[in-house]
Structures are given as structure tokens and as C-alpha cells.
Amino acid sequence: MEPTPLDVPDLEVLRTRRSAKWRTHPRDVLPLFVAEMDYELAEPIRAALHDAVDRSDAGYALANPDLGRAVAGFADRRWGWAVDPAAVTTVADVGVGTVEFLRVRCRPGDAVVISPPVYRPFFDWVPEAGGRLVEVPLAEVGPGDWRLDLAGLARAFAAERPAAYVLCSPHNPVGRVHEADELAALVDLAARNGVTVVADEIHAPLVLPGATFTPLLTVPGAADVAVSVLSASKAWNLAGLKCAAIVTGSAAMRDVVARMPPDLRWRAGHFGVLASVAALTEGVGWLDRLLVTLDARRTQLGELLGAHLPAVRWRPPDATYLAWLDVRALGPDPAGRCLAEGRVALEPGEKFGHEGAGHARLNFATSPAILTEAVTRMAAALHPPATLAPDSPPA
């Protein structure tokens, strides 16, 4: 029996939430920008948090062994990835884990490579860790079909001799699930050039029907040159409850992680640990319902764009609940116009790097009614310029 879709509270109820999604803009704005979902928490998570509050259990987090076991169990059941629970190191979130790993892996001024368009904090994590940012953009091999530029990475690895490459897998904002052969080629490049790969795999549980996720550390040879940084926060909507994990698969990478500040273990949130363990061990049924729901919203969004904004180009994402929209045919500053004229908040593409110009990211993890209203408003705000036909190609 197929899982039943998740419901969304009424808009007026959503507007009582006090997270960034619902407090950044005025009440009349439909917020489809930041990566927060509108669905209610999974019942096992709610129960774990209520139980902790009822027992006044709000002290310091002691994540392991529970978190290590939960990550290992989920990875095995979901992807057939054998993780040693002892190889799971707790950090506050994926950003903190990435920065602290880079601090000990890199010397000041070492090159660190990223591939924009990519999650905006990548641009800040590298200098925060003392590295020198080198960009090797994704290659758009077809309309909306963005892939790792392996040839470009080979040139950069040879010329820049970087200490690390920060991989986004699945890739935010373009929704790409990198294929196993691409990851194998990346691992080969990294091994031949002495580059450590830090894989941000936070969206891994959000791979949608039609795609298959390959954990980087399952690729032959990857364990010697790579680490994975992951969290339950995106898939179970727990961003405010701080807990993530760095996973290693070799003694060499474990030695690098061991040099990170020991106090990092105390910077995770106790509620974050409790919620993450509950999600990974008891929240899989809810996750399956979520994926069915997101698949339906992905289909709905395609239908709405075809009916109301045919000039928008996009490739339905393989993963995440984030749509990467090419709106170059609709004139300047599309996200700004959507907000000012349509009262719909999107994430401007420029935030993800220069390659994002003329694009916007839309969060479709909401109700059918809100998504319909949002696209209708966007269509009213984004009338194509009079000099362009709706089906004109982007400049």
C-alpha cells in the first residue's frame, strides 16, 4: 500500500509559527524562499520532545552511542551503506561540521573548490575556515540539466592543488542527484591529486521517485579521501534543533576528524539529538509519506508553470523540495518583482553564485492550495516584457 500524503495546516495556523520562514516577511507574503517545510512534525519526534519536556530533560547533549547507532541503522536500511557507529562524530550542524573539518584539514590560504550554483553558505564556509575559494561551476549540459564539470575539476585540481573540494550531494539548488559513475570519477580525481572531498549530504533522505542516491563513502576508494556530513534536519524539518554528524570510513579520515576541537560534541543541542535519533529510527514511515507528498507537489508545480508561466524553464528536481527556475525570459529581477508585486518570496538565483543570475529557487514543500496561489500571483507579477514572446529562449 502506498503511503498517504501529508497534510498542511491552514495558512492562518502557519502564520503563527515563529521561525525565519514565517517572520522574515509581512503576513501577506507567501514565503517560498528558505528551506523549511510546512508539514507537521513526525509523531515520533513530537513524542520524543514532549517526553523530554515532561521530564525536564533539557541538559547538555550526550549524542553517542545513540546517534551513531541511529545513523548507521538508517544508512544500512535506506542505502545499504555500512557505517561503523563509532565513526559518527556529532557536530551542531552541517555548516559547523564542514568548517571545523576544513580548519584542521587545510593550512591558511589553501585552495578549497566548490561548484556553483550552490547553497549560499558554501561561499562563506571556506574563508571562515581560512581557505581560499576556487569556483568550478556546474556544467549545464541541457536546459536545467546541471552536472559536475569533471574536466573543469581536473584542471583546477592540477593547477590549484587544493586541500579540499566541498561537494553538495544531492546538489542544492539545482536538485541534481549525482550518478555513481560521476562520483567514481570525482573520487579518482581526488585520489590522484591529494584532494579531500567533504560531502554535504544533508538532502540525501529527500531523493524523490525516479532517482537513486549513492552515498559518497560507498564509492570504491572514497573512504580514503572523503568524509560525509549529514543531518536529519532537512528531511524531518528540524533545522532549529542543532544536530548533525560527520561520518568517516577510514583510519586516515578518522585521524583528521580527531584533530577537531573536542568541545564540538557539546555544541549540539540536546533536543536536536533526541529528535534526530527519533527521526532516523522511528520516523521512516513519515519520511515515506513526505516523499509521496513532495512527488505530488513536484508534478503539480510543473502543471502550474505550464499553465501560467510557460516561459519559465526548469528541470524537475531529482531530490529536495526546491525548484530551480530559469526565469531569464521574464525580464530583470524576477524574484524581486515576485515579492514586490506578487507578494511571493522566492530565493534570488544570484545568492547561489554568478551562475544563478536570471534564476530563482522556489520551495514547493507546502499545500496544493498555497502552491497554486503562489504560482498564480507569480504569473501576475512576471508578465513577460512586451518585446519577448512567452516562448522566447533565454538571452
WOPEVEN-V442432 format. One line per field, one symbol per residue. ss: DSSP state (H for helix, E for strand, - for the rest). A space follows every 10 residues. Layout:
BEGIN
ss=???
END
This chain:
BEGIN
ss=-------E-- HHHH-----H HHH------E E-------E- --HHHHHHHH HHHH------ -----HHHHH HHHHHHHHH- ----HHHEEE E--HHHHHHH HHHHH----- EEEE------ -HHHHHHH-- -EEEE---EE EE--EEE--H HHHHHHHHHH ---EEEEE-- E----E---H HHHHHHHHHH HHH--EEEEE ---HHHE--- -----HHH-- -HHH-EEEEE ---------- ---EEEE--- HHHHHHHH-- -HHHHHH--H HHHHHHHHHH HH-HHHHHHH HHHHHHHHHH HHHHHHHH-- --EE----E- -EEEEE-HHH ---HHHHHHH HH-EE-EEHH HH-HHH--EE EEE----HHH HHHHHHHHHH H--------- -----
END
